[in-house]
Amino acid sequence: MADVTVLRCWPACVDAIDWSPDGIIALASDEHVELLFPNTVDFDRDQLLAQWQHVSLKVPLFSTDELPLKEPAPLSTYSLGEEISNSAPINISWSPPGLAKHRRCALATLTANLTLSIWSVQGKPDEASSWARRLIVNDALVDHFSDWDHEPSHLTVPSKERLRLRSRIRAYSWAPVLPCPGPAGVIGTRLLYGQHIVAVANDDNYLAFVLIESPTSTLGAHRNWRAHVLTHDCVEPGPESIFSNPTCFEHLMSQQRYISRIAWGPWIVRGDCYHSVVVYATNEDVTYTGFELRYDGPMKFYPTVENGDRLKLALFTNSGLFYLTISAHDASIINKTTHDIDGRWDQVSGAVWDTARDSSSRLHVSSLLSTLHNPTAVLDVSADRLKSLSAPSWREQIENNLALFSVKNELKGNSKAKVWGLTISPLGDFIAACVSMHPSDMIEYGIPADRRATVAISSLQHTRQQRAIFPSENVSAEGVAYTLKKLAENAVEDPQELPRFAEEMVEMLLQAYGHPLDSNDDVTTSAIFLNASDLSALTIAFKKSAFLESHTLRDRYTILVSHACKTGSSEDLARTLIAYRLATALQRLPSSLCCTSFSAEILAQHRHLIALIDSVMTLDTRAENSTDGHASQRPSQNGSGNITHLEPVASWTDACDFCSAPIPFTDLTSAACTNGHQFPRCGLSFLAIQAPGITKYCGICTTPFLSDEFVIAQESVDEKKHTDAGQDAVMTEGFDSGEVAPMGDTREQGQEPMNVKDMNGERAHGGQEDPGEAQADSMKDSESSNEGELAEEKKRQLPVSLARVLFLACDACIYCGGKFVD
C-alpha cells in the first residue's frame, strides 16, 4: 500500500491529524476536513489505483438552522472567532468506538467560531454525502447553563452575555474507552462500549462533562442524537487574574477567561466503579498541588495504566518535557522527570506514544518548524529516565520528501518542512505524519489549488519484528486488515508463499485474539438465558456463546486473512460452519423471546439451516462410508468448491413477494422461489431480502444483512399489531434504569408470518397483502410520522426479542469481523 498520499490543501492547525480505531485518517485543513481510509476490499500489489480513498467534509459550513444569527457582542464578551472567523477547524479527534452507526467512531470537530460538532457516516464511507453533522454540543451547554444563571461571572454581568460566554467551547477531550471485561483481545466488537462522554471548556472558566448519545449507543431507544451535561465545575481564578474593567493590553492578556487544554487519562476499576484523572491547563499554566509549570504544547496521557494504579503524563513547556507519574487513586504526583528538547522555540505540533514494546515505551515528538533541525524526535521512557534515540523512520521519510520537493522545484536545498502533527495506527505499528513543503529563501505565492499536504506513513518496527505486533486488546477488523496487507507487501515476495503466510497469520491472530472464555462463562450464560427481560445481559451472553466461540474465531480469522492478503482460497466451508454454530447457539435462547412474528421467522429459518447442514453431512458421511469407509466431517461441495443448490429438507418455506410462490431453503447465501425469482439471503437471519433499501453490507467481505432500521421497524409493527389485537402489549425496555416489564404472549412457530412494511412503505417479505390492510397501515404510518416530531424525545417502545438480541450481539460481520456499511 502507498506510504505517501498528497492532498490539495494546507493543514489548518497543529495536531491536525488523527487515526481512528476504524482505520480512517482525518486531517484538518482550512476549508474541509479531509478523510483518508484504506481500500480494504480490492487489493493488488501490481494495480495502479490509489490505495487510499479520499473524502472531503465541509466542516466550516453551518446553516442558519444549526447556528442562528446572533447580535454583535459587547466589548467585554467579544470574540473574533465567533464573530468574523471563517470557522476553520482548530481541533479534531475521533471518539471511542461504538457511538456512530454500526458501532463506528464519530468525529468531533472544534471550529474557529468556538463550536463543537459531531460528525458521523450513515451510508457508504467513500461518499461525502453519507457524512453529516449530527450534533452541536454547544446547544447542550445553552440548555444546561440556562438553569444555572444564578452563578456569577467575573467577566460580565448581564445574564444574556453570561450565557453567551458559557455556550462557547474553547477545548475538549473525549473520555477514553472503558476497560472491557472478558477476553483480553477481541477483533471487530466489544462486550462493553460504555457511555461516550466529552469534557468541554467554555469561555467562562467552566469545565463541563457532556454525555453524547446516538440511536446506536441507546440500542435504538432514541431516534436522534442527543447531548446533555452531566455536571460542571468552575475554575476559580486568582485575584491577579481578575480584571472587572481591563484598561490596558497587559490586563487583557493576564485575564483568566478559559481553560485552554484538556487531557483525560485512562480508566481504572475500583470496586464497581470506574475512576479516571482529568488534567487541564489555564491560560498558560498547568497546576498541581505544590507543582506549577507553564505549558507550551500538547498534554498526552499514556494510554494504559501501569502497575494497576499508575498513570504516565507528558507535558511540554518552553524549557523542555516534563514526564509525570501520577497516582490513579488521588491524582498525586509520584515521580517527576524532565528532559531537554533541544531548546526549540517553535510550537510542539504532535506527540504520540509507541506502546508496542513491553519493556519500555517511546514518545515520538514533532514541532512545527524545527523537527528536521533538532536531534530529539523520539524518547525512550523508562521508570526513572528519558533518553533520546536515533532519528525514527518517519523523520527520515520527511527528509527524503523534502529533498524531492527541492529537486522538483529547483530550490537547491533552500526548502523547509512544516510538520503539522503525528498520529498512531489502530494497532500501534505505524505512524502517520502530516507535512507541508515550502521554500525557505523566498516569498511563497500561489493560488489555493497549488497547496499540497503530504500524509506520510512509516513503520515503527523492522520487518522481522512486525510479525509480532498484534496487541492483546480490542481492535477493529479494518485495522487488522491494514496491518496484514502491509505485512504481506513487505514480507512476501513470491505469490506462491501467500497461503503459508496466511496460515501463519491466522495462528498469530488466534494467539492474540483467540482467548477461550472461562468455563464459568457457560454457567453464567445459561443462568442469564433463564431471564428474558435484560436485553443488555442477553446480548453480552449471546455474543460470548455465538460471536466469540473458539472455533468460530478460527474460521473468522481465516476469512479475514484471506480477504486482506488475497490468497484466493475458498471460504465456503468456513462460512457454512460459522452459520451452523450461530444457528445452534440461537436455539439456546429463551423461547419467550419469540414474542414477535419476525423473531419467529428467524428462529424457523435457523432451524431449517441446522436441518439442511445435518442432512447434508449425514448424506456425505454415508457416501464416504460406502466408497472408502472413511467418514467425512465436511458438508458436501460441488466441483467449484461452493455449497450451493442443495435439496430442500424442510416443509416450511418463505413466500415470494412477487408471485407468492414458495422459497425453499436450499442455499445459505441466496434464495430463489420456484418460479425463478432470486434474492440474496441475510447473513444473520437467513431470510430472503426481497425489497430495496433494507440492506447493509460488510465493508470487508460484502456479505449482505438486513439493516438495523428494518429490524426495528419489524419489531415495532409487530408490537403495535399485538396491542391493536387486544393482546398484552410487550412493554418497553428501560434503557436508563435497566428494568424491563414482562413480555406478552409469543407467536406459534407455525403461524403465518405477518405482512409488514418497511419505512418506505414497501413490503419486505411475506405473502400477499390485503388492500384494506395496506391502506390502514399507510394511514397509521402517516399519523405516526406526524406525531414523531412532537414525541421526539420519547423513547421508542421496543420488545426484548430474539431478533434484537441477534442483531445487537452481532454488531460486526460474524464471518470476518468487518464493520457494516449501508
Salt bridges, closest charged atoms under 4 A:
ASP3 OD1 - LYS486 NZ 2.65
ASP15 OD2 - LYS300 NZ 3.78
ASP30 OD2 - ARG451 NH1 3.51
GLU34 OE1 - HIS54 NE2 2.45
GLU66 OE1 - ARG133 NH1 2.89
GLU71 OE1 - LYS160 NZ 3.52
GLU82 OE2 - LYS70 NZ 3.16
GLU82 OE1 - ARG164 NH1 3.52
GLU82 OE1 - ARG168 NH2 2.79
ASP149 OD1 - ARG162 NH2 3.19
GLU151 OE2 - HIS232 NE2 3.50
GLU161 OE1 - ARG164 NE 3.10
ASP203 OD2 - ARG168 NH1 3.05
ASP203 OD1 - ARG170 NE 2.92
ASP204 OD2 - ARG166 NE 2.87
GLU213 OE1 - ARG226 NH2 2.90
GLU284 OE1 - ARG294 NE 3.23
GLU306 OE2 - LYS312 NZ 2.93
ASP309 OD2 - HIS329 NE2 3.68
ASP342 OD2 - ARG344 NH2 3.43
ASP354 OD2 - ARG357 NH1 2.27
ASP380 OD1 - ARG362 NE 3.97
GLU399 OE2 - ARG395 NE 3.96
GLU444 OE1 - HIS438 ND1 2.80
GLU489 OE2 - LYS486 NZ 3.85
GLU504 OE1 - ARG467 NH1 2.66
GLU507 OE2 - ARG554 NH1 2.93
ASP521 OD1 - LYS544 NZ 3.93
GLU549 OE2 - HIS551 ND1 3.05
GLU549 OE1 - ARG581 NE 3.88
ASP555 OD2 - ARG581 NH1 2.85
GLU571 OE2 - HIS563 NE2 2.94
GLU601 OE1 - HIS765 ND1 3.16
ASP657 OD1 - ARG763 NH1 3.43
ASP708 OD2 - HIS102 ND1 3.54
ASP708 OD1 - LYS696 NZ 2.74
GLU709 OE2 - LYS101 NZ 2.57
ASP724 OD2 - LYS780 NZ 3.04
ASP736 OD2 - LYS795 NZ 2.77
GLU769 OE1 - ARG763 NE 3.96
GLU773 OE2 - LYS721 NZ 2.89
ASP777 OD2 - LYS721 NZ 3.77
GLU793 OE1 - ARG226 NH1 3.19
ASP811 OD2 - LYS543 NZ 3.17
ASP822 OD2 - LYS101 NZ 2.65
ASP822 OD1 - HIS102 NE2 2.91
